[in-house]
Amino acid sequence: MASIRLTEEQLRIIQEALDFYSRVGIGQFNVIKEHPTFENQLKKEFALGEGPFKVGDKTTRGEIVEIDHEGKWIKTKGTWNTKEEIREWTDIENIEYSIDYERYHRVRDNVDLMLVQPRNMLLNDLTLPKNASWGIYNPDVDESCRVAYDLVQVIRHEFWKANPDRSEHVVMASVHLTTEDSYKIKVKL
């Protein structure tokens, strides 16, 4: 039995890579736009500001209404739980400018449309609609996709178990393995 030692962040990247691999393998080409390189590029391109924040800037946490002169906090006005309020944030490094969501979604929708034909050509079915894909159990899906899918399930289940605030009503709360050897997969956080 092989073993590997990783940080939790490295394990999350492996989980994402395996998920990406299995999804592309069943024809879900639209996942390409979820890759962090492309997601970050679109957010950067369509950001509603850049550089240091100033009062009036729109961020993902609301509109900035006040900034500490020492740079220790920012206050924003936004809506949380259907109630408008002002909140103070001390993790300024994690605050991002809002983006032009209309342009952002237009690009993403166009990418989805452009990927339909190459996906359909590779699956040899030119009739599949935009959001269609094969299922993981489709006999034409390569076995490596099912192995990747099983690995993803086991990894995400371990992250779910490690979360003290976990919910029983999420997909990672259970594991439904698809391949015979998958029961040998062990992940320990």
N, C-alpha and C positions, 0 to 999 in steps of 0.2 A: 504494500500500500504506500503510495506517495504522500508526502506532506509538504506544506509550504507555510512559512511564517510571514505574516503581513500586518501592517497597521490597519485599523478599521477603515481609514480613508482609502487605502489601496484595495481593500476588499470591496468597498463600494464601487470603485472604478471597475473592478473585475465583474461585479454584478451588472453594472450598466453595459459593459462591453458584451457580455454574454447575452443580455436581453436584446441589445442591438442586433447581434449576430442571428439570434433565433428569429427575430421579427423580420429582418431582411430575407431570411431563408424561407419564410412563409408568404413573402410578397408584400409585406408592409413597408414599402419604400419610403412612405411619408415620414418615417422616424429619422431620416437623414437630417431634417430641419431641426430636430431636437438635440443634435450634437452640440455640446457647449461652444465649440468654435463658431458655428453658424448662429446659434442663439445669441451669443455675446456680440457678434458682429452686427446683427440686426438691431439689438438694443442700443448699441453704440451709434449706429447710423441714424436711428430714429429718435434718439434722446432729445428731450425738450430743453436741454441746457448742457453746459459743460463748465468745468473749472469749479472754483469755490462757490458754495451756495450763497444766495442772498435772499432777503425777504421777498416773498412773492413767487419764488421758484416753485414749480410743481414737482413733487417727488412721489415715489411709490408709497409714501406714508402720509401724503396730504400736502397741502400748500404751506410753505414755510411762513410763519407769522412772527417769529422772533429767533435771533441767534445770539448766543452768549459771546461777548467780545473776547473772551479767553479761549473760545473754541471747545468748551467742555460739553455743551448741549445745544440742541436745536428744538424749537417748538413748532409743531405743525397743526393745522386745522384739517380734520378729516372726519369721515363717518365710520364708526365702528359699532357693530350690533345695531344698525339702523338709527344711531344717535350721533349727531354732529358734536364733536368735542375737540378740545386742544390737548395735545399730548406732548410731553417732553421726552426727547431721545438723547441718550448719552453715547450710544454706539454710532456716532456720526460716520465712521468709516464704512458702515453697512447700509447707509442710506443712498439710494440711487435716484437719479432724475426719472420722472415719468417719461414714457415714450409716446409717439404719435401712433396710437393703436390702430387707426384706420390704415395707414401706410404699412405698418408692421404686418397686419393680417392679410392685406392685399398681396404682399410678397409671398407670404407663407401659402396662401390659397393658390397662387400661380405656380409655385413649386409643386404642390400636390397635383395640380392638373398636368403639369409637364412630365411628371413621373409615371403617369398612368400608362402611356404607350410603351415605354421601355419595360416596365414591369410586366405588362400583358404579353409583350413579345417574348420575354424570358420565361414566362409561365406557359407560353404557347396557347394562350386563350385571349383573343383580341376582343372578346365580349364582356370581360370583367369590368364592372363600374368602378368609379373613382375610389371608394372606400372598401372595396372587396379585397380579400386575401384568402389564402388557404388556411385551414386550421392546422394546428401542430400535429394532429393525428393523420393528416392527409398522407396517403401512401407515396405520393410523389415528393414529399418533403424529405430532405436528407436526414438520416439518423442523427447526425451531429447537431442539428437544430434541436432535436428532442433532448439530447444530452445537455446542451447549453441551457435549455428551458428548465430542466430539472435542477441543474446547478443554481440557477437564478432563484428558483423556489426555495431551495434549502438555505441559501445565503440570506435571502430577505426574511425568511421565517426566524432565523437566528437573531437578526436585527430586531424583529418584532418582539421576540421573547425578552430581549435585553432592555426593552423600553418599559419603564415602570408605569407609564400612562397609556399603555396599549389598549386597543379596542378589539373585541372579539369579532367585530363586524367588518373586517377588512380582508382583502384577498390574501395578505401575508400571514393571516392567522392559521392557515392550514397549508398542507403540502399534498399535492396530487401528482405523484411521480409517473412518468410516461415510459421509462425504459427499465429493463430488468436489473441492471447493475446500479441503478441510481440509489437503491436502498443502502449502498455502501458509502454514500457521500456523507461525510461528517464535517461539520463546521463548528468551531468553538470560539466564542468571543472572549 
